[in-house]
């Protein structure tokens, strides 16, 4: 990725979304910086880069890292004087308060903690980005919730006016809580679109994880988008709270796959993991919950008529082997304390969403 692009964020520019942010507010300055030249030099020599420890650690654990993902997506792109790929994060504007998130990614989280100010990329920074976008061939966009951000509409409109948008492949991460706006109309102008829907569990459990979403409405939006000429994928970020009704989730995925199949569409599946905060990481789940999760995976048999995502199933099978092998007893006190704080602040009860929450801790 450092050879073809970078992340452009309202929090600062960087190698990618998990690397530390630089002091270069100008996209052009960061692209031409000594720092990025040093990173490219080290990678060319096979040397490790400190800011890439997140991916090194993931790969050591047998997981698909962001590095693996980007190498797969960007392998056909050429290096150029200006970036050919960019990961864009223009604001923390969001309508959800996901349990694994925080104020830097969600304006609703920020509001809950008493700060009503929304962080966003300035018009000057957007115009700076527009100025080096003539060679862009791939965009990954995230937030916050991208579909709510006027900054993306501004940038997409620029790409359309300059006749660049038709050459660009787009990856978008969305919570899929709303799909009826100008943002979705502009998606039709891209060369291709991968829309990654952030759904981590089934029903009320997902509503708690991605509070205060409505699972039935998200399902409705997902099926409505299946009518459009874009690739839809489920962006599943696995955490402890996802493990409680994983059997229901797998069967729901299977049912949705069938409905997509009936329309000659394939629903993609991408599996990621919550690493921080650590008390939500699946490796820190109780032995009893891990055993339940493994049983749910073992009992699940996907519909034989569906072209199921092999990588997804292999990763789940790999988790069967590693979850108990790496088990360390944990009392889950931090998790319970965190949940109590959230429930008190939001005036809800986790047992109304995950009835057997305390049974497996």
VOTI-53425 format. One record per residue (C-alpha): residue number from 1; x, y, z. Coordinates in steps of 0.5 Angstrom, whole numbers, m for minus. Layout:
! VOTI-53425
(NUM; (X; Y; Z)),
...
END
This chain:
! VOTI-53425
(1; (0; 0; 0)),
(2; (6; 5; 1)),
(3; (8; 5; m6)),
(4; (1; 6; m9)),
(5; (m3; 10; m4)),
(6; (m4; 12; 4)),
(7; (m10; 14; 8)),
(8; (m13; 21; 8)),
(9; (m17; 22; 15)),
(10; (m20; 28; 19)),
(11; (m15; 25; 24)),
(12; (m9; 26; 20)),
(13; (m6; 22; 14)),
(14; (m2; 16; 15)),
(15; (0; 9; 12)),
(16; (m7; 6; 13)),
(17; (m13; 6; 18)),
(18; (m9; 3; 24)),
(19; (m2; 6; 23)),
(20; (0; 13; 27)),
(21; (m3; 19; 24)),
(22; (3; 24; 21)),
(23; (3; 32; 22)),
(24; (2; 33; 15)),
(25; (m5; 36; 14)),
(26; (m3; 36; 6)),
(27; (m4; 30; 3)),
(28; (1; 32; m3)),
(29; (6; 33; 3)),
(30; (5; 27; 6)),
(31; (6; 23; 0)),
(32; (12; 26; m2)),
(33; (15; 26; 6)),
(34; (21; 23; 8)),
(35; (17; 19; 13)),
(36; (14; 15; 7)),
(37; (20; 14; 3)),
(38; (24; 11; 9)),
(39; (18; 6; 10)),
(40; (18; 4; 2)),
(41; (26; 3; 3)),
(42; (25; m1; 9)),
(43; (20; m5; 6)),
(44; (24; m6; m1)),
(45; (29; m9; 4)),
(46; (25; m14; 7)),
(47; (25; m10; 14)),
(48; (20; m9; 19)),
(49; (16; m2; 20)),
(50; (14; 0; 27)),
(51; (8; 2; 25)),
(52; (6; m4; 22)),
(53; (6; m8; 28)),
(54; (m2; m9; 28)),
(55; (m1; m13; 21)),
(56; (5; m17; 24)),
(57; (1; m19; 30)),
(58; (m5; m21; 26)),
(59; (m1; m26; 21)),
(60; (3; m29; 27)),
(61; (m4; m31; 30)),
(62; (m6; m34; 23)),
(63; (m11; m28; 21)),
(64; (m12; m25; 15)),
(65; (m9; m18; 16)),
(66; (m10; m11; 13)),
(67; (m3; m12; 10)),
(68; (m6; m19; 6)),
(69; (m12; m15; 4)),
(70; (m9; m9; 1)),
(71; (m4; m13; m2)),
(72; (m10; m17; m5)),
(73; (m14; m11; m7)),
(74; (m8; m7; m10)),
(75; (m4; m12; m13)),
(76; (m6; m10; m20)),
(77; (m4; m2; m19)),
(78; (2; 1; m21)),
(79; (6; 6; m18)),
(80; (6; 13; m20)),
(81; (7; 21; m19)),
(82; (1; 21; m15)),
(83; (m3; 16; m11)),
(84; (m7; 10; m15)),
(85; (m10; 8; m9)),
(86; (m13; 12; m2)),
(87; (m17; 10; 4)),
(88; (m21; 16; 6)),
(89; (m24; 18; 13)),
(90; (m27; 25; 12)),
(91; (m31; 25; 19)),
(92; (m33; 22; 25)),
(93; (m40; 24; 23)),
(94; (m44; 17; 25)),
(95; (m51; 15; 27)),
(96; (m49; 9; 31)),
(97; (m45; 8; 38)),
(98; (m42; 1; 37)),
(99; (m40; m2; 43)),
(100; (m33; m3; 40)),
(101; (m32; 4; 38)),
(102; (m31; 11; 41)),
(103; (m31; 19; 40)),
(104; (m26; 19; 34)),
(105; (m30; 15; 30)),
(106; (m37; 17; 32)),
(107; (m40; 23; 33)),
(108; (m46; 20; 37)),
(109; (m41; 17; 42)),
(110; (m38; 24; 42)),
(111; (m44; 27; 44)),
(112; (m46; 21; 49)),
(113; (m39; 23; 53)),
(114; (m41; 31; 53)),
(115; (m38; 33; 46)),
(116; (m42; 36; 41)),
(117; (m37; 38; 36)),
(118; (m36; 34; 30)),
(119; (m29; 33; 27)),
(120; (m29; 33; 19)),
(121; (m24; 34; 14)),
(122; (m24; 42; 12)),
(123; (m25; 44; 5)),
(124; (m18; 46; 4)),
(125; (m16; 39; 5)),
(126; (m21; 36; 0)),
(127; (m19; 41; m5)),
(128; (m12; 39; m4)),
(129; (m14; 32; m5)),
(130; (m18; 33; m11)),
(131; (m11; 36; m14)),
(132; (m7; 29; m13)),
(133; (m13; 25; m15)),
(134; (m12; 25; m23)),
(135; (m9; 18; m23)),
(136; (m13; 14; m17)),
(137; (m16; 8; m19)),
(138; (m18; 5; m13)),
(139; (m22; 8; m7)),
(140; (m23; 5; 0)),
(141; (m28; 10; 4)),
(142; (m30; 9; 11)),
(143; (m32; 13; 17)),
(144; (m36; 15; 22)),
(145; (m42; 13; 17)),
(146; (m40; 15; 10)),
(147; (m47; 16; 7)),
(148; (m48; 21; 12)),
(149; (m42; 26; 10)),
(150; (m43; 31; 5)),
(151; (m35; 31; 4)),
(152; (m36; 25; 0)),
(153; (m41; 28; m4)),
(154; (m37; 34; m5)),
(155; (m31; 29; m7)),
(156; (m35; 24; m12)),
(157; (m38; 30; m15)),
(158; (m31; 33; m17)),
(159; (m29; 26; m19)),
(160; (m35; 26; m24)),
(161; (m34; 33; m27)),
(162; (m27; 31; m28)),
(163; (m29; 25; m32)),
(164; (m25; 21; m27)),
(165; (m30; 17; m23)),
(166; (m31; 12; m29)),
(167; (m24; 9; m28)),
(168; (m25; 8; m20)),
(169; (m26; 2; m17)),
(170; (m30; 3; m10)),
(171; (m30; 0; m3)),
(172; (m35; 3; 2)),
(173; (m36; 1; 9)),
(174; (m43; 2; 11)),
(175; (m47; 1; 17)),
(176; (m53; 0; 12)),
(177; (m58; 4; 17)),
(178; (m60; 9; 11)),
(179; (m59; 8; 3)),
(180; (m64; 13; 0)),
(181; (m59; 19; m1)),
(182; (m55; 23; m6)),
(183; (m49; 19; m4)),
(184; (m52; 12; m7)),
(185; (m54; 15; m13)),
(186; (m47; 17; m14)),
(187; (m44; 10; m13)),
(188; (m47; 8; m20)),
(189; (m42; 13; m23)),
(190; (m36; 8; m21)),
(191; (m33; 3; m25)),
(192; (m35; m2; m20)),
(193; (m37; m2; m13)),
(194; (m36; m7; m7)),
(195; (m41; m5; m1)),
(196; (m39; m8; 5)),
(197; (m44; m8; 10)),
(198; (m42; m8; 18)),
(199; (m47; m13; 21)),
(200; (m43; m17; 27)),
(201; (m49; m21; 29)),
(202; (m56; m23; 29)),
(203; (m62; m19; 31)),
(204; (m63; m16; 38)),
(205; (m55; m18; 39)),
(206; (m53; m14; 33)),
(207; (m58; m8; 35)),
(208; (m54; m8; 42)),
(209; (m47; m8; 39)),
(210; (m49; m3; 34)),
(211; (m53; 1; 38)),
(212; (m58; 4; 37)),
(213; (m59; 0; 30)),
(214; (m65; m4; 28)),
(215; (m63; m10; 25)),
(216; (m70; m11; 21)),
(217; (m69; m5; 18)),
(218; (m62; m6; 16)),
(219; (m64; m13; 13)),
(220; (m69; m9; 9)),
(221; (m64; m5; 6)),
(222; (m59; m10; 5)),
(223; (m64; m14; 1)),
(224; (m66; m7; m3)),
(225; (m59; m6; m5)),
(226; (m59; m13; m8)),
(227; (m63; m11; m14)),
(228; (m57; m6; m15)),
(229; (m51; m7; m20)),
(230; (m46; m7; m14)),
(231; (m43; m12; m10)),
(232; (m45; m13; m3)),
(233; (m41; m16; 2)),
(234; (m42; m17; 10)),
(235; (m37; m14; 14)),
(236; (m37; m18; 20)),
(237; (m32; m16; 26)),
(238; (m32; m22; 31)),
(239; (m32; m20; 38)),
(240; (m34; m23; 45)),
(241; (m41; m20; 44)),
(242; (m42; m24; 37)),
(243; (m41; m31; 40)),
(244; (m47; m31; 44)),
(245; (m52; m33; 38)),
(246; (m47; m34; 33)),
(247; (m51; m40; 31)),
(248; (m57; m36; 29)),
(249; (m52; m31; 26)),
(250; (m50; m37; 21)),
(251; (m57; m39; 19)),
(252; (m59; m32; 18)),
(253; (m53; m31; 13)),
(254; (m55; m38; 10)),
(255; (m62; m35; 9)),
(256; (m59; m29; 6)),
(257; (m55; m32; 1)),
(258; (m60; m36; m2)),
(259; (m64; m30; m3)),
(260; (m58; m27; m6)),
(261; (m57; m33; m10)),
(262; (m65; m33; m13)),
(263; (m63; m26; m16)),
(264; (m56; m29; m19)),
(265; (m52; m25; m14)),
(266; (m47; m27; m9)),
(267; (m46; m24; m2)),
(268; (m39; m24; 0)),
(269; (m37; m25; 7)),
(270; (m31; m22; 10)),
(271; (m29; m23; 17)),
(272; (m25; m19; 22)),
(273; (m24; m18; 29)),
(274; (m24; m13; 35)),
(275; (m17; m13; 38)),
(276; (m19; m7; 42)),
(277; (m21; m6; 47)),
(278; (m18; m12; 49)),
(279; (m24; m15; 54)),
(280; (m28; m15; 47)),
(281; (m23; m20; 44)),
(282; (m25; m27; 43)),
(283; (m19; m29; 45)),
(284; (m21; m27; 52)),
(285; (m28; m30; 52)),
(286; (m29; m35; 58)),
(287; (m28; m42; 56)),
(288; (m35; m44; 57)),
(289; (m37; m39; 51)),
(290; (m31; m41; 47)),
(291; (m34; m48; 47)),
(292; (m41; m46; 45)),
(293; (m38; m42; 40)),
(294; (m34; m48; 37)),
(295; (m40; m52; 37)),
(296; (m44; m47; 33)),
(297; (m39; m47; 28)),
(298; (m39; m55; 28)),
(299; (m46; m56; 27)),
(300; (m47; m51; 22)),
(301; (m48; m54; 15)),
(302; (m48; m49; 9)),
(303; (m53; m50; 4)),
(304; (m50; m54; m2)),
(305; (m53; m50; m7)),
(306; (m50; m44; m5)),
(307; (m43; m42; m7)),
(308; (m40; m40; 0)),
(309; (m34; m36; 1)),
(310; (m29; m41; 2)),
(311; (m24; m36; 6)),
(312; (m29; m35; 11)),
(313; (m31; m42; 13)),
(314; (m23; m44; 13)),
(315; (m22; m38; 18)),
(316; (m28; m40; 22)),
(317; (m25; m47; 22)),
(318; (m18; m45; 24)),
(319; (m22; m41; 30)),
(320; (m24; m48; 33)),
(321; (m17; m50; 33)),
(322; (m14; m44; 36)),
(323; (m19; m41; 41)),
(324; (m18; m46; 46)),
(325; (m11; m48; 45)),
(326; (m9; m40; 47)),
(327; (m14; m40; 52)),
(328; (m12; m36; 59)),
(329; (m17; m36; 65)),
(330; (m21; m29; 65)),
(331; (m26; m27; 70)),
(332; (m29; m22; 65)),
(333; (m29; m16; 70)),
(334; (m27; m11; 65)),
(335; (m32; m13; 60)),
(336; (m38; m13; 66)),
(337; (m36; m6; 68)),
(338; (m36; m3; 61)),
(339; (m43; m6; 60)),
(340; (m45; m4; 66)),
(341; (m43; 3; 65)),
(342; (m46; 3; 58)),
(343; (m53; 1; 60)),
(344; (m53; 6; 66)),
(345; (m51; 11; 61)),
(346; (m56; 9; 55)),
(347; (m62; 7; 60)),
(348; (m62; 0; 57)),
(349; (m60; m7; 60)),
(350; (m56; m12; 56)),
(351; (m60; m18; 58)),
(352; (m66; m15; 54)),
(353; (m61; m16; 48)),
(354; (m57; m22; 50)),
(355; (m61; m26; 55)),
(356; (m56; m31; 57)),
(357; (m50; m26; 57)),
(358; (m48; m27; 65)),
(359; (m49; m35; 64)),
(360; (m43; m35; 60)),
(361; (m38; m31; 63)),
END
